[in-house]
Amino acid sequence: MDYAANVAFFLQEKTGSILGRWKGKLSAVEQRKLMGRFFGKGTIVIDGAQETVCNRVKVCFGQDWDDRNVTKFSALQERK
């Protein structure tokens, strides 16, 4: 399964461009279906221009955020 293509189609649908940027919540099931793995709780950020997917979480008692599990589209592959 080509997860990079799945993410590109998802961006096209949500933003109108494969180079767009989308952020929002996805359940664990939705994350595994779209990207082949679970990135974590929090906000998922998909950046088509930089071709990255990450999990954004609040830190410092909600005053700041941290991007975790930053992954390039090309690294999204089926794990065996």
Buried (B, 14 or more C-beta within 10 A) or exposed (E): EEBBEBBBEBBBEBBEEBBBBBEEEBEEEEBBEBBBBBBBEBBBBBBBEEBBBBBBBEEEEEEEBEEEBBBEBEEBEEEE
